[in-house]
């Protein structure tokens, strides 16, 4: 098993909204691109990732500190992540 690659994919699923959205809409293409970019995932690992309850990724992402989340709004500050800054809170 390529445990490190699995850890990276899971990490991206819970911290990278764009990656998570792509995976949820088309897991086969998303994971194919991961493998094509040089990460070693076995067919068993790919099957396990695809079989995992889809809601797990979003639920887990909601529990991660927002400062660890990758903003996917193309340069526009994300209110969910940066609201305290945008509103002038200290």
MOPAC internal coordinates of N, CA, C and O (Angstrom, degrees):
PM7 1SCF
backbone

  N    0.0000 0     0.00 0     0.00 0    0    0    0
  C    1.4505 1     0.00 0     0.00 0    1    0    0
  C    1.5279 1   109.37 1     0.00 0    2    1    0
  O    1.2310 1   121.29 1   -35.05 1    3    2    1
  N    1.2924 1   115.14 1   144.95 1    3    2    1
  C    1.4641 1   121.31 1   178.99 1    5    3    2
  C    1.5236 1   108.46 1   -97.10 1    6    5    3
  O    1.2310 1   121.05 1  -108.83 1    7    6    5
  N    1.3189 1   115.59 1    71.17 1    7    6    5
  C    1.4592 1   120.83 1  -172.03 1    9    7    6
  C    1.5221 1   112.86 1   -55.06 1   10    9    7
  O    1.2310 1   120.09 1   139.58 1   11   10    9
  N    1.3096 1   117.44 1   -40.42 1   11   10    9
  C    1.4689 1   120.24 1  -178.68 1   13   11   10
  C    1.5196 1   110.78 1   -61.39 1   14   13   11
  O    1.2310 1   120.23 1   137.75 1   15   14   13
  N    1.3136 1   117.16 1   -42.25 1   15   14   13
  C    1.4720 1   120.57 1   179.26 1   17   15   14
  C    1.5211 1   111.13 1   -65.48 1   18   17   15
  O    1.2310 1   120.32 1   140.90 1   19   18   17
  N    1.3164 1   116.99 1   -39.10 1   19   18   17
  C    1.4689 1   120.82 1   177.07 1   21   19   18
  C    1.5305 1   109.76 1   -62.41 1   22   21   19
  O    1.2310 1   120.67 1   136.51 1   23   22   21
  N    1.3247 1   116.32 1   -43.49 1   23   22   21
  C    1.4606 1   120.39 1   179.07 1   25   23   22
  C    1.5300 1   111.14 1   -61.55 1   26   25   23
  O    1.2310 1   120.43 1   140.07 1   27   26   25
  N    1.3087 1   116.79 1   -39.93 1   27   26   25
  C    1.4692 1   120.91 1   179.24 1   29   27   26
  C    1.5210 1   110.42 1   -65.22 1   30   29   27
  O    1.2310 1   120.23 1   134.88 1   31   30   29
  N    1.3260 1   117.17 1   -45.12 1   31   30   29
  C    1.4694 1   120.31 1   179.74 1   33   31   30
  C    1.5204 1   110.34 1   -62.88 1   34   33   31
  O    1.2310 1   120.12 1   134.48 1   35   34   33
  N    1.3120 1   117.38 1   -45.52 1   35   34   33
  C    1.4626 1   120.25 1   179.49 1   37   35   34
  C    1.5249 1   110.25 1   -62.76 1   38   37   35
  O    1.2310 1   120.69 1   138.17 1   39   38   37
  N    1.3085 1   116.29 1   -41.83 1   39   38   37
  C    1.4596 1   119.97 1   176.96 1   41   39   38
  C    1.5179 1   112.06 1   -58.46 1   42   41   39
  O    1.2310 1   120.62 1   135.89 1   43   42   41
  N    1.3162 1   116.42 1   -44.11 1   43   42   41
  C    1.4662 1   119.79 1   178.78 1   45   43   42
  C    1.5236 1   111.09 1   -67.48 1   46   45   43
  O    1.2310 1   120.21 1   143.53 1   47   46   45
  N    1.3279 1   117.21 1   -36.47 1   47   46   45
  C    1.4597 1   119.50 1   179.36 1   49   47   46
  C    1.5231 1   112.34 1   -61.90 1   50   49   47
  O    1.2310 1   120.21 1   148.28 1   51   50   49
  N    1.3082 1   117.21 1   -31.72 1   51   50   49
  C    1.4660 1   119.09 1  -177.51 1   53   51   50
  C    1.5203 1   113.85 1   -99.24 1   54   53   51
  O    1.2310 1   119.43 1   169.94 1   55   54   53
  N    1.3419 1   118.69 1   -10.06 1   55   54   53
  C    1.4613 1   119.47 1  -179.15 1   57   55   54
  C    1.5189 1   114.27 1  -120.50 1   58   57   55
  O    1.2310 1   119.81 1   170.31 1   59   58   57
  N    1.3227 1   117.96 1    -9.69 1   59   58   57
  C    1.4669 1   121.35 1  -175.45 1   61   59   58
  C    1.5341 1   109.10 1  -122.45 1   62   61   59
  O    1.2310 1   121.30 1   -79.57 1   63   62   61
  N    1.3169 1   115.13 1   100.43 1   63   62   61
  C    1.4667 1   120.45 1  -175.10 1   65   63   62
  C    1.5267 1   112.77 1   -59.62 1   66   65   63
  O    1.2310 1   119.99 1   140.10 1   67   66   65
  N    1.3121 1   117.61 1   -39.90 1   67   66   65
  C    1.4663 1   120.60 1   179.63 1   69   67   66
  C    1.5226 1   111.04 1   -64.05 1   70   69   67
  O    1.2310 1   120.73 1   135.81 1   71   70   69
  N    1.3175 1   116.21 1   -44.19 1   71   70   69
  C    1.4648 1   120.79 1   178.57 1   73   71   70
  C    1.5206 1   110.05 1   -63.56 1   74   73   71
  O    1.2310 1   120.42 1   135.10 1   75   74   73
  N    1.3386 1   116.80 1   -44.90 1   75   74   73
  C    1.4661 1   121.43 1   179.71 1   77   75   74
  C    1.5237 1   110.65 1   -60.70 1   78   77   75
  O    1.2310 1   119.98 1   136.12 1   79   78   77
  N    1.3263 1   117.64 1   -43.88 1   79   78   77
  C    1.4613 1   121.76 1   179.28 1   81   79   78
  C    1.5226 1   110.76 1   -62.40 1   82   81   79
  O    1.2310 1   120.65 1   135.90 1   83   82   81
  N    1.3301 1   116.37 1   -44.10 1   83   82   81
  C    1.4698 1   120.36 1   178.55 1   85   83   82
  C    1.5244 1   110.80 1   -62.24 1   86   85   83
  O    1.2310 1   120.67 1   135.72 1   87   86   85
  N    1.3333 1   116.33 1   -44.28 1   87   86   85
  C    1.4564 1   120.94 1   179.36 1   89   87   86
  C    1.5232 1   111.42 1   -62.29 1   90   89   87
  O    1.2310 1   120.27 1   135.70 1   91   90   89
  N    1.3183 1   117.09 1   -44.30 1   91   90   89
  C    1.4617 1   120.06 1  -177.81 1   93   91   90
  C    1.5226 1   112.19 1   -67.59 1   94   93   91
  O    1.2310 1   120.32 1   149.08 1   95   94   93
  N    1.3275 1   116.99 1   -30.92 1   95   94   93
  C    1.4693 1   118.46 1   179.80 1   97   95   94
  C    1.5247 1   112.10 1   -85.28 1   98   97   95
  O    1.2310 1   119.78 1   151.97 1   99   98   97
  N    1.3493 1   118.03 1   -28.03 1   99   98   97
  C    1.4578 1   120.61 1  -178.95 1  101   99   98
  C    1.5329 1   109.65 1  -156.47 1  102  101   99
  O    1.2310 1   120.50 1  -100.90 1  103  102  101
  N    1.3299 1   116.65 1    79.10 1  103  102  101
  C    1.4576 1   119.50 1  -175.77 1  105  103  102
  C    1.5285 1   113.87 1   -62.31 1  106  105  103
  O    1.2310 1   120.10 1   144.58 1  107  106  105
  N    1.3163 1   117.41 1   -35.42 1  107  106  105
  C    1.4649 1   120.02 1  -178.40 1  109  107  106
  C    1.5266 1   110.81 1   -63.29 1  110  109  107
  O    1.2310 1   120.18 1   129.78 1  111  110  109
  N    1.3177 1   117.26 1   -50.22 1  111  110  109
  C    1.4604 1   120.74 1   179.80 1  113  111  110
  C    1.5186 1   111.16 1   -63.90 1  114  113  111
  O    1.2310 1   120.33 1   137.55 1  115  114  113
  N    1.3190 1   116.97 1   -42.45 1  115  114  113
  C    1.4648 1   120.81 1  -178.97 1  117  115  114
  C    1.5210 1   110.99 1   -61.99 1  118  117  115
  O    1.2310 1   120.24 1   133.11 1  119  118  117
  N    1.3177 1   117.14 1   -46.89 1  119  118  117
  C    1.4620 1   119.89 1  -179.33 1  121  119  118
  C    1.5246 1   111.57 1   -71.35 1  122  121  119
  O    1.2310 1   120.02 1   148.37 1  123  122  121
  N    1.3192 1   117.56 1   -31.63 1  123  122  121
  C    1.4645 1   120.77 1   174.73 1  125  123  122
  C    1.5215 1   109.87 1   -61.55 1  126  125  123
  O    1.2310 1   120.56 1   136.95 1  127  126  125
  N    1.3172 1   116.54 1   -43.05 1  127  126  125
  C    1.4689 1   120.63 1   177.94 1  129  127  126
  C    1.5213 1   111.62 1   -64.52 1  130  129  127
  O    1.2310 1   120.40 1   143.23 1  131  130  129
  N    1.3263 1   116.84 1   -36.77 1  131  130  129
  C    1.4665 1   120.55 1   177.32 1  133  131  130
  C    1.5266 1   109.30 1   -61.18 1  134  133  131
  O    1.2310 1   120.54 1   132.50 1  135  134  133
  N    1.3239 1   116.57 1   -47.50 1  135  134  133
  C    1.4689 1   120.91 1   179.85 1  137  135  134
  C    1.5275 1   110.31 1   -64.72 1  138  137  135
  O    1.2310 1   120.37 1   137.37 1  139  138  137
  N    1.3245 1   116.90 1   -42.63 1  139  138  137
  C    1.4654 1   120.63 1   179.76 1  141  139  138
  C    1.5288 1   111.93 1   -63.92 1  142  141  139
  O    1.2310 1   120.22 1   154.88 1  143  142  141
  N    1.3288 1   117.18 1   -25.12 1  143  142  141
  C    1.4607 1   119.88 1   179.59 1  145  143  142
  C    1.5290 1   111.92 1   -85.47 1  146  145  143
  O    1.2310 1   120.39 1  -175.54 1  147  146  145
  N    1.3273 1   116.86 1     4.46 1  147  146  145
  C    1.4586 1   120.18 1   172.25 1  149  147  146
  C    1.5147 1   116.79 1   110.55 1  150  149  147
  O    1.2310 1   119.69 1  -178.90 1  151  150  149
  N    1.3170 1   118.19 1     1.10 1  151  150  149
  C    1.4572 1   119.57 1   178.83 1  153  151  150
  C    1.5195 1   109.27 1   -87.52 1  154  153  151
  O    1.2310 1   121.18 1   -38.91 1  155  154  153
  N    1.3118 1   115.35 1   141.09 1  155  154  153
  C    1.4519 1   122.30 1  -176.13 1  157  155  154
  C    1.5228 1   109.73 1   -95.07 1  158  157  155
  O    1.2310 1   120.82 1   -75.79 1  159  158  157
  N    1.3166 1   116.03 1   104.21 1  159  158  157
  C    1.4654 1   121.54 1   174.39 1  161  159  158
  C    1.5202 1   108.49 1  -122.30 1  162  161  159
  O    1.2310 1   120.72 1   -48.84 1  163  162  161
  N    1.3085 1   116.23 1   131.16 1  163  162  161
  C    1.4561 1   120.05 1   177.19 1  165  163  162
  C    1.5330 1   109.29 1   -80.06 1  166  165  163
  O    1.2310 1   121.25 1   -14.77 1  167  166  165
  N    1.3196 1   115.22 1   165.23 1  167  166  165
  C    1.4742 1   118.70 1   177.16 1  169  167  166
  C    1.5316 1   110.39 1   -62.91 1  170  169  167
  O    1.2310 1   120.06 1   146.76 1  171  170  169
  N    1.3114 1   117.49 1   -33.24 1  171  170  169
  C    1.4693 1   121.75 1   177.13 1  173  171  170
  C    1.5222 1   110.72 1   -63.63 1  174  173  171
  O    1.2310 1   120.23 1   135.74 1  175  174  173
  N    1.3291 1   117.17 1   -44.26 1  175  174  173
  C    1.4625 1   121.34 1   179.21 1  177  175  174
  C    1.5251 1   111.17 1   -66.19 1  178  177  175
  O    1.2310 1   120.55 1   138.88 1  179  178  177
  N    1.3161 1   116.55 1   -41.12 1  179  178  177
  C    1.4666 1   120.56 1   177.62 1  181  179  178
  C    1.5190 1   109.89 1   -61.65 1  182  181  179
  O    1.2310 1   120.58 1   135.36 1  183  182  181
  N    1.3234 1   116.50 1   -44.64 1  183  182  181
  C    1.4740 1   120.50 1   178.13 1  185  183  182
  C    1.5217 1   111.39 1   -61.69 1  186  185  183
  O    1.2310 1   120.70 1   138.81 1  187  186  185
  N    1.3294 1   116.27 1   -41.19 1  187  186  185
  C    1.4688 1   120.04 1  -179.77 1  189  187  186
  C    1.5239 1   111.47 1   -66.24 1  190  189  187
  O    1.2310 1   120.24 1   138.61 1  191  190  189
  N    1.3208 1   117.14 1   -41.39 1  191  190  189
  C    1.4679 1   120.16 1   177.62 1  193  191  190
  C    1.5198 1   110.67 1   -62.86 1  194  193  191
  O    1.2310 1   120.39 1   136.49 1  195  194  193
  N    1.3215 1   116.87 1   -43.51 1  195  194  193
  C    1.4670 1   120.98 1   179.57 1  197  195  194
  C    1.5261 1   111.39 1   -66.66 1  198  197  195
  O    1.2310 1   120.00 1   147.94 1  199  198  197
  N    1.3369 1   117.61 1   -32.06 1  199  198  197
  C    1.4698 1   121.77 1  -176.64 1  201  199  198
  C    1.5243 1   113.08 1   -81.43 1  202  201  199
  O    1.2310 1   120.30 1   164.06 1  203  202  201
  N    1.3220 1   117.03 1   -15.94 1  203  202  201
  C    1.4705 1   120.14 1  -179.37 1  205  203  202
  C    1.5266 1   109.50 1   -64.81 1  206  205  203
  O    1.2310 1   121.07 1   -42.44 1  207  206  205
  N    1.3090 1   115.57 1   137.56 1  207  206  205
  C    1.4649 1   121.17 1   178.43 1  209  207  206
  C    1.5270 1   109.37 1   -48.85 1  210  209  207
  O    1.2310 1   120.48 1   -58.93 1  211  210  209
  N    1.3187 1   116.69 1   121.07 1  211  210  209
  C    1.4670 1   122.66 1  -175.19 1  213  211  210
  C    1.5278 1   112.81 1   -57.23 1  214  213  211
  O    1.2310 1   120.00 1   148.25 1  215  214  213
  N    1.3120 1   117.60 1   -31.75 1  215  214  213
  C    1.4645 1   120.12 1  -177.13 1  217  215  214
  C    1.5262 1   112.35 1   -71.46 1  218  217  215
  O    1.2310 1   120.00 1   162.14 1  219  218  217
  N    1.3280 1   117.61 1   -17.86 1  219  218  217
  C    1.4616 1   121.36 1  -179.98 1  221  219  218
  C    1.5234 1   110.90 1   -57.57 1  222  221  219
  O    1.2310 1   120.04 1   138.26 1  223  222  221
  N    1.3166 1   117.52 1   -41.74 1  223  222  221
  C    1.4681 1   120.74 1  -174.26 1  225  223  222
  C    1.5288 1   111.47 1   -65.63 1  226  225  223
  O    1.2310 1   119.96 1   133.35 1  227  226  225
  N    1.3188 1   117.68 1   -46.65 1  227  226  225
  C    1.4710 1   120.21 1   179.66 1  229  227  226
  C    1.5258 1   111.03 1   -69.05 1  230  229  227
  O    1.2310 1   120.27 1   138.80 1  231  230  229
  N    1.3238 1   117.09 1   -41.20 1  231  230  229
  C    1.4701 1   119.99 1   179.07 1  233  231  230
  C    1.5223 1   111.01 1   -62.01 1  234  233  231
  O    1.2310 1   120.40 1   138.31 1  235  234  233
  N    1.3073 1   116.83 1   -41.69 1  235  234  233
  C    1.4609 1   120.85 1   179.08 1  237  235  234
  C    1.5210 1   110.14 1   -67.06 1  238  237  235
  O    1.2310 1   120.62 1   137.16 1  239  238  237
  N    1.3304 1   116.43 1   -42.84 1  239  238  237
  C    1.4684 1   120.67 1   179.50 1  241  239  238
  C    1.5230 1   110.81 1   -58.31 1  242  241  239
  O    1.2310 1   120.29 1   142.96 1  243  242  241
  N    1.3177 1   117.06 1   -37.04 1  243  242  241
  C    1.4638 1   120.87 1  -179.95 1  245  243  242
  C    1.5269 1   112.19 1   -66.13 1  246  245  243
  O    1.2310 1   120.13 1   157.07 1  247  246  245
  N    1.3195 1   117.35 1   -22.93 1  247  246  245
  C    1.4624 1   121.82 1  -178.31 1  249  247  246
  C    1.5294 1   112.93 1   -90.01 1  250  249  247
  O    1.2310 1   120.48 1   167.23 1  251  250  249
  N    1.3200 1   116.68 1   -12.77 1  251  250  249
  C    1.4721 1   121.68 1  -178.43 1  253  251  250
  C    1.5303 1   108.29 1   -83.02 1  254  253  251
  O    1.2310 1   120.33 1   -41.70 1  255  254  253
  N    1.3078 1   116.98 1   138.30 1  255  254  253
  C    1.4631 1   121.23 1   177.17 1  257  255  254
  C    1.5268 1   109.41 1   -51.69 1  258  257  255
  O    1.2310 1   120.62 1   -47.73 1  259  258  257
  N    1.3177 1   116.42 1   132.27 1  259  258  257
  C    1.4565 1   121.70 1  -174.52 1  261  259  258
  C    1.5274 1   113.37 1   -60.53 1  262  261  259
  O    1.2310 1   120.38 1   155.54 1  263  262  261
  N    1.3017 1   116.87 1   -24.46 1  263  262  261
  C    1.4651 1   119.23 1   178.61 1  265  263  262
  C    1.5148 1   112.05 1   -68.62 1  266  265  263
  O    1.2310 1   120.20 1   165.06 1  267  266  265
  N    1.3313 1   117.22 1   -14.94 1  267  266  265
  C    1.4562 1   121.60 1   178.43 1  269  267  266
  C    1.5297 1   112.11 1   -95.38 1  270  269  267
  O    1.2310 1   120.49 1   176.88 1  271  270  269
  N    1.3175 1   116.66 1    -3.12 1  271  270  269
  C    1.4563 1   121.49 1  -179.26 1  273  271  270
  C    1.5184 1   110.53 1   -86.31 1  274  273  271
  O    1.2310 1   120.72 1   -41.55 1  275  274  273
  N    1.3184 1   116.23 1   138.45 1  275  274  273
  C    1.4519 1   121.09 1   175.75 1  277  275  274
  C    1.5251 1   108.26 1   -82.42 1  278  277  275
  O    1.2310 1   120.63 1   -52.78 1  279  278  277
  N    1.3182 1   116.40 1   127.22 1  279  278  277
  C    1.4586 1   122.17 1   179.35 1  281  279  278
  C    1.5259 1   109.06 1   -74.40 1  282  281  279
  O    1.2310 1   120.21 1   -48.85 1  283  282  281
  N    1.3030 1   117.20 1   131.15 1  283  282  281
  C    1.4703 1   120.04 1  -177.59 1  285  283  282
  C    1.5183 1   112.28 1  -114.30 1  286  285  283
  O    1.2310 1   119.84 1  -157.48 1  287  286  285
  N    1.3262 1   117.91 1    22.52 1  287  286  285
  C    1.4588 1   119.83 1  -175.90 1  289  287  286
  C    1.5231 1   113.07 1   -96.34 1  290  289  287
  O    1.2310 1   119.99 1  -162.10 1  291  290  289
  N    1.3100 1   117.63 1    17.90 1  291  290  289
  C    1.4557 1   120.63 1   175.27 1  293  291  290
  C    1.5102 1   114.82 1    62.79 1  294  293  291
  O    1.2310 1   120.39 1  -136.90 1  295  294  293
  N    1.3077 1   116.86 1    43.10 1  295  294  293
  C    1.4560 1   120.21 1   175.32 1  297  295  294
  C    1.5173 1   114.41 1    94.76 1  298  297  295
  O    1.2310 1   119.32 1   168.70 1  299  298  297
  N    1.3122 1   118.89 1   -11.30 1  299  298  297
  C    1.4555 1   121.79 1   177.33 1  301  299  298
  C    1.5228 1   107.24 1   -85.29 1  302  301  299
  O    1.2310 1   119.74 1   -53.24 1  303  302  301
  N    1.3270 1   118.09 1   126.76 1  303  302  301
  C    1.4674 1   119.14 1  -178.52 1  305  303  302
  C    1.5279 1   111.14 1   -55.54 1  306  305  303
  O    1.2310 1   120.87 1   -46.86 1  307  306  305
  N    1.2931 1   115.95 1   133.14 1  307  306  305
  C    1.4497 1   122.94 1  -179.67 1  309  307  306
  C    1.5280 1   108.59 1   -83.70 1  310  309  307
  O    1.2310 1   120.09 1   -62.97 1  311  310  309
  N    1.3208 1   117.43 1   117.03 1  311  310  309
  C    1.4663 1   122.24 1  -179.30 1  313  311  310
  C    1.5211 1   110.99 1   -56.23 1  314  313  311
  O    1.2310 1   120.10 1   140.94 1  315  314  313
  N    1.3356 1   117.41 1   -39.06 1  315  314  313
  C    1.4595 1   120.75 1  -178.91 1  317  315  314
  C    1.5244 1   110.58 1   -62.74 1  318  317  315
  O    1.2310 1   120.34 1   140.70 1  319  318  317
  N    1.3318 1   116.96 1   -39.30 1  319  318  317
  C    1.4515 1   121.11 1  -176.99 1  321  319  318
  C    1.5221 1   111.99 1   -86.74 1  322  321  319
  O    1.2310 1   120.24 1   136.84 1  323  322  321
  N    1.3344 1   117.14 1   -43.16 1  323  322  321
  C    1.4551 1   121.94 1  -170.88 1  325  323  322
  C    1.5276 1   113.34 1  -111.37 1  326  325  323
  O    1.2310 1   119.34 1  -165.47 1  327  326  325
  N    1.3202 1   118.87 1    14.53 1  327  326  325
  C    1.4549 1   121.92 1  -176.99 1  329  327  326
  C    1.5027 1   113.77 1   -54.32 1  330  329  327
  O    1.2310 1   120.10 1   137.95 1  331  330  329
  N    1.3269 1   117.42 1   -42.05 1  331  330  329
  C    1.4716 1   120.74 1   179.53 1  333  331  330
  C    1.5266 1   111.48 1   -61.67 1  334  333  331
  O    1.2310 1   120.15 1   144.46 1  335  334  333
  N    1.3242 1   117.32 1   -35.54 1  335  334  333
  C    1.4628 1   121.68 1   178.79 1  337  335  334
  C    1.5203 1   110.02 1   -74.47 1  338  337  335
  O    1.2310 1   120.99 1   134.86 1  339  338  337
  N    1.3426 1   115.72 1   -45.14 1  339  338  337
  C    1.4525 1   120.63 1  -178.21 1  341  339  338
  C    1.5282 1   111.73 1   -63.14 1  342  341  339
  O    1.2310 1   120.85 1   148.16 1  343  342  341
  N    1.3272 1   115.98 1   -31.84 1  343  342  341
  C    1.4765 1   120.14 1  -179.81 1  345  343  342
  C    1.5275 1   112.51 1   -90.05 1  346  345  343
  O    1.2310 1   120.18 1  -179.59 1  347  346  345
  N    1.3248 1   117.26 1     0.41 1  347  346  345
  C    1.4545 1   121.41 1   176.70 1  349  347  346
  C    1.5176 1   114.30 1    81.50 1  350  349  347
  O    1.2310 1   120.10 1  -165.08 1  351  350  349
  N    1.3381 1   117.41 1    14.92 1  351  350  349
  C    1.4619 1   119.27 1   178.57 1  353  351  350
  C    1.5159 1   110.71 1   -71.77 1  354  353  351
  O    1.2310 1   120.85 1   -29.76 1  355  354  353
  N    1.3078 1   115.98 1   150.24 1  355  354  353
  C    1.4741 1   120.05 1   178.90 1  357  355  354
  C    1.4846 1   110.91 1  -109.58 1  358  357  355
  O    1.2310 1   120.10 1   180.00 1  359  358  357

